[in-house]
């Protein structure tokens, strides 16, 4: 084995896997804390999700029933965002691109100023321990909500956020609808991301990257359906930030052993391994690395290569 991390994976030494420095480039702050931490804070139990959910509809149905009644307020958002960074630190994450959903401005009396203050305070609080890079995130369903989209434009100009991400149902809006917004974000030096190719096809991955001039794709695993698209992503150095467990639990991948990350890696696509909504899917970045190794998807040395490359 070429490294302590690879040796830890091969030995199944979870403590050593956690100690290794890692990046998490796909963290939604609203759902990024361990559910046990949230339960302790609430003083009550939260129903666990089923092992399989029917895509984003199933996830939303679970969230509405089990989580939203207790968490849809500023105090909860603030707690979870802080608990998420603390957990990431305990998991060996030293680079955290933490997405702050713009919806939170509706919960704070100072609107966007409250959200930017929280993001900036977490970046400052953990400086030297975790490189917290705040990200402004929004759902495609917000594009018709003028107040929220105005806040996204202003968040870009705030100087607090380092990247932008768009997520939720790919059919809710075409990438052309936010092309000007993404050009604005690029002009202010933000890294450009979007969720695409989790459930849509490979062609939509390429189309969205081209229209929005994305630097990285969140998920993007549908690209594995097309050799041409994979080669295009590799040639253009477009990174895919992959979240294996959520892909399986939401039905985007049949199971972990056949996860498309193998095909993507074999075709030279730059992939990273990340958490996704820890409160729901229950797997840290360290868990995801070890799960992929145990399922025989990647060798320990390949996972070490992915770990190192994720910092670039």
Secondary structure, DSSP 8 states (H G I E B T S, - for coil): --SHHHHHHHHT-HHHHHHS-EEEEEEEGGG-S-HHHHHHHHTS------SS--HHHHHHHHHHHHTHHHHSSHHHHHHHHHHHHHHHHHTTEEEEEEEEEGGGGGTSTTTHHHHHHHHHHHHHHTTTT-EEEEEEEEEGGGGG-HHHHHHHHHHHHTS--SEEEEES-GGGS-GGGGHHHHHHHHHTT-EEEEEESSSS-HHHHHHHHHHHT-SEEEE-GGGGG-HHHHHHHHHTT-EEEE-HHHHHHTTSSS-STT-THHHHHHTT--EEE----HHHH---HHHHHHHHHHTTSS-HHHHHHHHHHTT-
